Amino acid sequence: MSSPISHELHPTAQKILAAATKVLTERGYAGMTLQAIAAEAQVNKSGVWYYFGGKQQLVLALLENIVIRQTGVLGSKPPSNATLAERVDLVMGSVEHLEDRARRFVAFYELLTHASRDSNLHEHLKTFYQDWYDWATEVFSPALAGSEMGGEHAATVAQFASLLLDGIFMQTIIAAPGFDFEAAWEHARVALTHLIATTVPAGEPVSPRDP
């Protein structure tokens, strides 16, 4: 049965989500059984069914939790007078939190393969990404108001920012010798800032931070 209590509010449901993320990261999707999650969360397996109604519903909640809630960024709006640098940094996130974000991306990556084979999960994943694109577009749009393509270009830049971040987190998972994710993040931030700043005609009020 499904629970009438929202998993967004109930501490036991949050405990189950945290346990599922840990199991997913350490054992992969195949190892993320309801029994393993219940044991990690120290709850009865029926509790997982009570709050989430089964594994697929739990996976959907995990996607939402990892992609939206744990970032603490998606949906945040910059001040109307925010500089270009402040807008870029809001979308890119803080370098101090990169390691934590990379750990979450490990769990997210484990879900990607399964989501690509499950049409329902795939649709939810596309919705999450579209929501991120729309939010980043809204953040960037004022900085690109003076460009010829305006909002259309802001949407393209938002998608490019997603590619940059996904690429950095993927490299962090691979952990190739010599890869410096802090340097990669800084270069990505500079590249994104430069892309926007050089798109707006000279004289427009954008304020990129010096790299």
NORWO-V894823 format. One record per residue. SS is DSSP state (A for helix, B for strand, O for the rest). PSI is psi in radians with two decimals (* if undefined). D_CENTER is the distance of its C-alpha to the mean C-alpha in Angstrom with 1 decimal. Layout:
SS;PSI;D_CENTER
SS;PSI;D_CENTER
This chain:
O;2.71;29.9
O;2.65;26.9
O;2.51;26.7
O;-0.15;27.6
O;2.21;25.6
O;2.31;21.9
O;-0.25;19.6
O;-0.42;17.7
O;-0.53;20.9
O;2.24;22.8
A;-0.57;22.6
A;-0.70;23.7
A;-0.69;20.9
A;-0.65;18.4
A;-0.70;20.4
A;-0.74;20.2
A;-0.75;16.4
A;-0.71;16.4
A;-0.72;19.1
A;-0.70;17.4
A;-0.74;14.4
A;-0.82;17.1
A;-0.75;19.2
A;-0.76;16.6
A;-0.70;15.7
A;-0.54;19.5
A;-0.11;21.1
O;3.04;18.9
O;-0.71;18.7
O;-0.57;22.5
O;-0.06;23.0
O;1.19;20.9
O;2.79;23.9
A;-0.61;24.6
A;-0.76;27.4
A;-0.70;25.3
A;-0.77;22.7
A;-0.72;25.7
A;-0.74;27.3
A;-0.67;24.4
A;-0.20;24.0
O;0.83;27.8
O;2.87;28.1
O;2.51;30.2
A;-0.53;28.6
A;-0.39;29.8
A;-0.61;27.4
A;-0.74;24.4
A;-0.67;26.2
A;-0.78;27.1
A;-0.49;23.7
A;-0.24;21.8
O;0.19;24.6
O;3.09;23.8
A;-0.71;21.4
A;-0.72;19.8
A;-0.61;19.1
A;-0.69;17.7
A;-0.72;15.3
A;-0.74;14.2
A;-0.64;13.8
A;-0.80;11.9
A;-0.81;9.3
A;-0.72;9.3
A;-0.76;9.4
A;-0.77;6.7
A;-0.63;4.0
A;-1.05;6.1
A;-0.77;8.8
O;-0.33;8.2
O;-0.59;6.1
O;0.25;9.4
O;-0.82;8.7
O;2.20;7.8
O;-0.26;11.4
O;2.45;13.1
O;2.31;16.0
O;2.78;17.8
O;2.68;21.6
O;-0.47;23.6
O;0.31;25.2
O;2.48;22.2
O;2.93;22.8
A;-0.76;21.0
A;-0.71;20.0
A;-0.63;18.6
A;-0.74;16.5
A;-0.77;15.2
A;-0.54;14.4
A;-0.78;12.6
A;-0.75;10.1
A;-0.54;10.2
O;2.97;10.2
O;2.41;13.1
A;-0.49;14.5
A;-0.40;15.8
A;0.18;12.5
A;-0.74;11.6
A;-0.75;13.3
A;-0.73;11.6
A;-0.64;8.1
A;-0.67;9.9
A;-0.71;11.4
A;-0.61;8.5
A;-0.52;7.7
A;-0.80;11.4
A;-0.72;11.2
A;-0.75;8.6
A;-0.66;11.1
A;-0.51;13.9
A;-0.38;13.0
A;-0.82;12.8
A;-0.77;16.5
A;-0.73;17.6
A;-0.57;15.6
A;-0.35;17.3
A;-0.18;20.6
O;1.99;20.1
A;-0.64;20.4
A;-0.82;19.2
A;-0.64;15.9
A;-0.74;15.6
A;-0.71;16.1
A;-0.70;13.5
A;-0.74;10.9
A;-0.65;12.4
A;-0.74;12.3
A;-0.77;8.6
A;-0.71;8.3
A;-0.68;11.4
A;-0.69;10.3
A;-0.77;7.7
A;-0.80;10.7
A;-0.73;13.1
A;-0.85;11.7
A;-0.63;11.5
A;-0.75;14.9
A;-0.65;16.3
A;-0.73;15.5
A;-0.42;17.1
A;-0.79;20.0
A;-0.57;22.4
A;-0.32;22.3
A;0.24;23.2
O;-0.48;25.8
O;-0.04;28.6
O;2.80;27.6
O;-0.64;29.5
O;-0.20;26.7
O;-2.14;24.8
A;-0.59;22.0
A;-0.73;22.1
A;-0.62;21.4
A;-0.67;18.6
A;-0.69;16.8
A;-0.72;17.5
A;-0.69;16.3
A;-0.74;12.9
A;-0.64;12.7
A;-0.68;14.0
A;-0.68;11.5
A;-0.73;8.8
A;-0.73;11.5
A;-0.86;12.1
A;-0.78;8.9
A;-0.71;8.7
A;-0.74;12.4
A;-0.79;12.4
A;-0.61;10.4
A;-0.76;12.6
A;-0.59;15.6
A;-0.67;14.8
A;-0.78;15.0
A;-0.63;18.2
O;0.83;19.5
O;2.48;22.3
O;2.34;25.1
O;-0.14;24.9
O;2.20;21.2
O;1.74;20.3
A;-0.48;16.6
A;-0.74;17.6
A;-0.69;19.9
A;-0.72;17.5
A;-0.79;15.0
A;-0.72;18.0
A;-0.66;19.4
A;-0.72;16.2
A;-0.78;16.4
A;-0.74;20.1
A;-0.73;19.9
A;-0.75;17.5
A;-0.78;19.9
A;-0.71;22.9
A;-0.78;21.8
A;-0.80;21.6
A;-0.63;24.7
O;-0.14;26.8
O;-0.54;26.1
O;2.33;27.6
O;2.63;31.4
O;2.42;33.2
O;-0.22;34.0
O;2.60;30.9
O;1.21;29.4
O;2.60;26.3
O;1.25;26.0
O;2.46;24.0
O;2.51;24.2
O;2.32;26.4
O;*;24.6
